């Protein structure tokens, strides 16, 4: 059947289909469109950024607190472990923490003190609420933790203080300037609790060194007299640090050379004769040492190599038996049993401070034929050599009475040998040229451990120089 539409219907049909088609297109476009979804994503990401930013702030604050606790603990335990600090260690640490505003974080202080060391451990802890992390994690709190430990201990230190007291020191206030400097050095290195760890060998030297009867009683000596106590050292012994106790040493002749002979003065013998001129070995008595320094007087010639040899030998383990014997005789403090320490013991610093105001010169001995019996030993104790020659011997025969033992070149060589031997064993050598000439300065600088260990000074500088060296030696004592 044929359907007949009105003209109006025929006119509306295309419009309706067009509208339906357009609506469907819009619905399809709406379904496919992502307009507006970024708003939700941006909101979500903003929340995450705030949370993670907050977590970062939490962590940053916790780290700042940890650093503050740790840094304060580091300083506090160092101060508390200072061997010169007599305050209670826990109180020192607590005081540091409180002054830095973290006193409530200190949870533990452990301190231990021995004869030679002091150790302090400090522990700090702080818990802080997690303001943001707990939003997305189970972390409810953050912790700041600090732990610090400090230990200070005295290294054992062996020092030889080798001082030139030759006749050239008799020049105005030259001697007193050296004495003030040496006394301050001794007081500095033996200050506080250092006396139980620091031994000082005081070695005065001029043309020879008086080792003293105590030391020589433990050595093999061909005794000739009791007027003074010096030994003749074979040249080869200056190439070694040890003191050979099995070797039979010749006792140095007792007589006076370096005088013009106009009178019979005998107070300036080549071997120093007075007790205050003897070596004072392995001592920790600052008062006794400084008193002896101030008793010293200028005398005779200069044999730097001889002073250096004795200063080195008293640091060498070969003399340990002498120390033990002198401890038994109550001449040395018992705290020094076992000294001198082995060179490689890892606990002991060995150092020499060698001072001179000049340079080597010649040294003479009486010919053997005129010094080979008890009566002749006594004769030269009664007579100054040159007084006797001038008054009782024809001038043509004078030269037959004496012979040259050392000259300046030999002295420089022997000094170089013993300095090299000492440095090869790790002994630190500080050398002081006190108003010396260029040659003397060169010799002393070569002896020193390095150019920075050599000081060329005048009277205005010598006290400060000895003080500087004492401060450097004190640094060797401390291990932190």
QUIKAVEN-V189974 format. One line per field, one symbol per residue. ss: DSSP state (H for helix, E for strand, C for the rest). A space follows every 50 residues. Layout:
BEGIN
ss->???
END
This chain:
BEGIN
ss->CCCCCCHHHHHHHHHHHHHHHHHHHHHHHHHHCCCCHHHHHHHHHHHHHH HHHHHHHHHHHHHHHHHHHHHHHHHHHHHHCCCCCCCCHHHHHHHHHHHC CCHHHEEEEEEEECCCEEEEEEEEEEEEECCCHHHHCCCCEEEEEEEEEE EEEECEEEEEEEEECEHHHCCCCHHHHHHHHHHHHHHHHCCHHHHHCEEE EEEEECCCCECCHHHHCCCCEECCCCCCCCEECCHHHHHCCCCCCCCCEE ECCCCCCCCCCCCCCCCCCCCCCCHHHECEEEECCHHHHHHHHHHCCCEC CCCHHHHHHHHHHCCCHHHHHHHHHHHHCCCCCHHHCCCCCCCCCCCEEE EEEEEECCCCCCEEEECHHHCCCHHHHHHHHHCCHHHHHHHHCCHHHHHH HEEEEECHHHHHHHHHHHHHHHHHCCCEEEEEEECCCHHHHHHHHHHCCC HHHEEEECCCCHHHHHHHHHHHHHHHHEEC
END
